[in-house]
Amino acid sequence: MSKIAFITGATSGIGEATAIELAKHDYNLIISGRRAGRLVELSKRLTSEYGIKVQTLVFDVRVRESVNDSINALSEEWKKIDVLVNNAGLASGLDPIQDGDVEDWEKMIDTNVKGLLYVSKCVIPLMIERKKGHIVNIGSIAGKEVYANGNVYCASKHAVEALTKSMRIDLLKEGIKVTSISPGLVETEFSQVRFHGDTERAAAVYKGFEPLNAEDIAETIWFVVSRPAHVNINDMIVMPTVQASSVYINK
């Protein structure tokens, strides 16, 4: 029987690429996101091109009741989740701390930290019941080091780093693997979201060098989830060749 992977934030970028990559390897998929139309389109593509089964869940990870209702409503067969990819996340704004927009702060904390917790809280008991599973949390180089004007985004990704380590310890006796993948610069919709739709400013972030793309991270996720049962990749930092840290980039 095919394994089941649950991917949050699957409507674009790393989440969408991960769905495609895992479908290539015969995973049935639960894909979630806020944009119903995109989920439907992706579902049709996955089923037609790869012959897998797909379940779509439309919710915002920030809304706990919606997360709970959507996951709890899954059939017993779909609740046999083998892999959870906590991918939903965002940056909003790039201002010094004293000029930060509180709405941006709340959006990042609610999505990157609380959203990850809400989804994990629903899925972990299902994995414990079966004494197996693998949780992959998508962190960031911003969870390893801070940079100017990154303040709250960096804090939220440092929280993901801490939660990942805590999950690994707490779930050790349950036989559940926990992995953190921390990308550097990846060209997706990330910067467009960070700069509130300013496509010109977003494009400038990646000018003068070749960044990672969503498929690079999707392939990394496939690598970690395809290891043998006795092997867990705890932590991976993945950067474009031209990047040495969050601020040192060879352009």
N, C-alpha and C positions, 0 to 999 in steps of 0.2 A: 504494500500500500504506500502511496506517495506521502511524504511528510508535508506538514502544514507550517507555513511561515506567516506571521502577522507583521505587517509593515505599516507604521504610522507615517503620515506626511508623504503619501505615495502619489500625490497629484503632480509632482514635478521633481526635477533635480535628482538627488541621490536616492530618494525613496522610489521614484519611478524607475530609475535605472536598476535598482536592486530587485524590484519586482520582475523586471525583464530577465535579469541574470539568474534569479532563482527559478523562474519558469523554464529557462533553458535546461535546468537540471531537474526538472520534473517535480518541483514543489507545487502543491496546491496553495493558493494564496488568499489571505484575508488582507485587503488593502483599505486603508482608511485615509480620510482627509476631509477638508471643508467644502471642496468644490465637487459637487455631485456629478456634473457633466464630464469633468475630466476623469473621474473614477469610472464612469460608464464606458468612456472611450478606451481607457486602458484595459478594462476588463474584457471588452470585445476583442481587443488586439491580442491579449494573452491567451484567451480561449481559442481563438482562430489560428494563431500562429504556433502555439505550443501544446494545444490539446489538454490543458490543465483545467481544474475547477477553480473558480474565483468567487469569493464572497466580498461584497463591498459594504463598508460601514461609513456613513456620512456623519461625522461629528467633529467638533473642535475640542482638542485635548484639554483646553482650559476649562471646559464645562464638565464638572465631575459627574453630574447626574446623567448627562448625555453619554459620557464614556461608559458609566456603569450600565445604563439601560441597553446600550448597543452591544456590549460584550456579553452581558448576561443573557441577551436574547438569542445568542448563537445556539444552534442545535448542538446536541451532545457530540456529534461527530466532528463538528467544526471547533469544538472546545479542546480538541486534542492537539494543542498547539506545540510544535516542536521548537520553533525559533520565533522569538520576538525581537524585532528590530525597532528600537525606540529612536526613530529618525526625526520626527517632527520637532522643529526648532527654528529659531530665527534671531536675527539682530535687528534692532530698531533704534536708529540714531547713532551718531558718532560725535558726541559733544563732551567737553570737559565736565567733570562731575557737578560743578557749580551751576552749569547751564543746562543740565539734563532735563528732559521732559519726563515727568512722573508717569505719564501714560505709556511712554516707551519703556520705562523701567518695569512697570507692572506687566506689560505685554511679554517682555522677555522672561521675567521670573515665572509668570503663570504658564507660559508655554514650555520653556526649557527645563524648568525644575518641577513645578506642580503637575504639568501635563504628563511628564515622564512617570511621576509617581502614581498618578491616577490610573494610567494604563497598566503599569506594572502591578499595582495593587489588585487589579482584576485578573491578570493573567497568571501571576505567580502561584496562587492556590491551585490552579488547573495543572500546572507543571508539578507541583509538590504531590498532588494526588497520583500522578503517574511516575513520580520519582525520576523524572528526566526532563530535559529542556535546555535551551540555550538563549540567554538574553544578550543582545548586542546593543550597547548604548553608543550613539553617535555623539562624541564629544567634539573637541576642537583644540587646535594649538592654543587657543585662548583659555583653555582649561589647564594648561601647563605653565603658562607665563602671561603676564599682563602687558598691555601696550597703551600708549597715550590715547585717551578718550574712549578706551574700551571698557572702562570701569564696570558697569553693571552687566554687560554681556560677558565679560571675562569672569565676573563673580558667578554668574549663572552656570557657566561651563565648568568652573572650579567645583561648583556644587554637584554637577553631573559626575565629575571625577571622583569626588568623595562618596557619592551614592553608589557608584559602580563598585568601588572597593568594599563598601559596607555590604552590598548585595552578595558579593563573592564570598565574604566571610559568613554571613547569615545563612546562605543557601548551600554552603559546602556540604553539610550533612544530608541534604536533600538530593544530591547528585545533579545539581543544576549548574551548568557552566555560565560564566558571566565575562563578557569581553567589552573593552572600551576601544573604540577606533577614533583617533583624533586627527582629522585632516588639517592641512594647511590651506593654502589658497585654492579653492575649487570654483570654477566659473559655472554658476547656476543662477537662479533668480535671487540668490542670497543678498547680493549688493543692491539689487533693485528694491528689495524689501527694506533693507537697512536705510536706504536713502529715500524712502517713501515714494517710490515710483520715478525717481530722477534717473532715467536710463543713460543719459550722457555721463553723469557722475559715476554711475555704476560701471559703465564700460571702461572708464579711465582707470579703474582699480587694476584691470588685467592687461593694460597696454604695456608693450615693451618686453614681454616675456610669455612663455607658455605655461599657463597654470594647469592644475589637475582638472579633469572633467568628472562628471558624475559617474561615468562608467568605470573610471579608475577605482573609485571607492566601492562601487558595487562588486567589482571583482575581488577586492580585498575582503568584503563581507563574505562572499562565497568561499574564499580561502579559509577563513576562520571557522565557518560553520561546517566545512567539509572535512575537518580533521577527525582522526579516529576518536572513539569514545573516551580513551584515556588521556587525550591531549586537549588542553585548553590554552588558547592564546589570550593571556590576560590583558595585554595593552599594546596597541600599535599607534605610532605616529606616522602619518603618511604625508609627504610634502612633494611639491614639484622640485625637480632637480635644482632649479635656480633659487630655491628658498632655503635658508639656513635656520631661520627663526621667524617669529611673527613680524619682525621689523627689518631683518637683513635679507634683501632680495636683489639678485643680480639682474638688473634691467638693461 
